[in-house]
Amino acid sequence: FTNGLREVETVMQSEAVLIARKNLDAEALKILEKLLFRIKAVTQAKQNKYILLNAPDEKLSEIIALLPGIKSPTVMPLATRGWSSVHSVINENDFWEIFETLKNKGAEGILVLSIDQMID
């Protein structure tokens, strides 16, 4: 939503930097580690998407081979015989590379969702 406005020129580029002293006490180090963990969880999530799709069972192994996930995709049978639901995490850029292949292998009802935090 832009209210009819458009970008004319970038005035400034910036980045956030986290700085700490070398000799932090144990309590401060614990807080720093918590903060870094949370920042990494959010930044890792931004480049990944959660994908859900329905796949015909006869093409399941081919479709799973395209979706590595964190460890492996989650596969659950659907109420409709011969079909399964496949859930996986995939890099957003990789998804656009394999989207057509998934469709050609019979994948249907493909949902791509944002991830808020991702913890390995």
C-alpha positions as CSV (number, residue, x, y, z in Angstrom):
1,F,0.0,0.0,0.0
2,T,1.8,3.1,-1.2
3,N,-0.9,5.9,-1.2
4,G,0.2,6.6,-4.8
5,L,3.7,7.4,-3.7
6,R,6.9,6.1,-5.4
7,E,10.5,5.9,-4.4
8,V,12.5,8.7,-6.0
9,E,15.9,8.3,-4.4
10,T,17.6,6.4,-1.6
11,V,18.8,8.9,1.0
12,M,20.8,6.5,3.2
13,Q,21.8,2.9,3.5
14,S,22.4,1.5,7.0
15,E,22.9,-1.8,8.9
16,A,22.6,-2.8,12.5
17,V,25.7,-4.0,14.3
18,L,25.9,-5.8,17.6
19,I,29.1,-4.9,19.6
20,A,30.3,-6.5,22.9
21,R,33.3,-6.1,25.1
22,K,35.8,-9.0,25.0
23,N,35.5,-9.7,28.8
24,L,31.8,-10.1,29.5
25,D,30.8,-11.4,32.8
26,A,28.8,-14.7,32.9
27,E,25.4,-13.0,33.2
28,A,26.0,-10.6,30.3
29,L,27.4,-13.4,28.2
30,K,24.3,-15.5,28.8
31,I,22.1,-12.5,27.7
32,L,24.2,-12.0,24.6
33,E,24.0,-15.7,23.6
34,K,20.2,-15.5,24.1
35,L,20.0,-12.4,21.9
36,L,22.2,-13.9,19.2
37,F,20.2,-17.1,19.2
38,R,16.9,-15.2,18.7
39,I,18.4,-13.0,15.9
40,K,19.7,-16.1,14.1
41,A,16.3,-17.8,14.4
42,V,14.6,-14.8,12.7
43,T,17.2,-14.2,10.0
44,Q,17.2,-17.9,9.1
45,A,13.5,-18.0,8.9
46,K,13.3,-15.1,6.5
47,Q,15.2,-17.0,3.8
48,N,13.1,-20.2,4.2
49,K,9.4,-21.0,3.5
50,Y,7.2,-23.7,4.9
51,I,5.6,-25.6,2.0
52,L,2.6,-27.9,2.1
53,L,1.2,-29.8,-0.9
54,N,-0.9,-32.8,-1.8
55,A,0.9,-35.5,-3.8
56,P,-0.3,-38.6,-5.6
57,D,1.3,-41.6,-3.8
58,E,2.7,-43.1,-7.0
59,K,4.8,-39.9,-7.4
60,L,5.6,-39.4,-3.7
61,S,9.3,-40.6,-3.8
62,E,10.0,-38.3,-6.8
63,I,8.4,-35.3,-5.1
64,I,10.1,-36.0,-1.8
65,A,13.5,-36.1,-3.6
66,L,12.8,-32.4,-4.6
67,L,12.1,-31.3,-1.0
68,P,14.9,-32.0,1.4
69,G,13.4,-30.2,4.4
70,I,15.4,-29.8,7.6
71,K,15.9,-33.5,8.2
72,S,13.3,-34.8,5.7
73,P,9.8,-33.9,4.6
74,T,6.8,-34.9,6.7
75,V,4.4,-37.2,4.8
76,M,0.9,-37.9,6.0
77,P,-1.8,-39.9,4.2
78,L,-4.9,-38.0,3.1
79,A,-8.5,-39.1,3.6
80,T,-8.6,-39.5,-0.2
81,R,-7.0,-42.9,-1.0
82,G,-3.8,-42.7,-3.1
83,W,-2.9,-39.2,-1.9
84,S,-0.6,-37.8,0.8
85,S,0.2,-34.4,2.3
86,V,3.8,-33.4,2.1
87,H,5.2,-30.7,4.5
88,S,8.7,-29.3,4.2
89,V,11.0,-26.3,4.7
90,I,12.7,-25.0,1.6
91,N,14.8,-22.0,0.7
92,E,12.5,-19.5,-1.0
93,N,14.8,-19.2,-4.1
94,D,14.9,-23.0,-4.4
95,F,11.1,-23.2,-4.4
96,W,10.8,-21.1,-7.5
97,E,13.3,-23.3,-9.3
98,I,11.3,-26.5,-8.6
99,F,7.8,-25.2,-8.6
100,E,7.1,-26.4,-12.2
101,T,8.6,-29.8,-11.6
102,L,6.4,-30.3,-8.6
103,K,3.3,-29.4,-10.6
104,N,4.4,-31.7,-13.5
105,K,4.8,-34.6,-11.0
106,G,1.2,-34.1,-9.9
107,A,1.5,-31.9,-6.8
108,E,-1.7,-30.0,-6.1
109,G,-2.9,-27.5,-3.5
110,I,0.6,-26.1,-3.0
111,L,0.8,-23.7,0.0
112,V,3.9,-21.6,0.7
113,L,3.9,-20.0,4.1
114,S,6.3,-17.5,5.8
115,I,8.2,-18.7,8.9
116,D,8.5,-16.4,11.9
117,Q,11.4,-18.1,13.6
118,M,13.4,-21.2,12.7
119,I,15.4,-23.1,15.3
120,D,17.8,-25.9,14.2
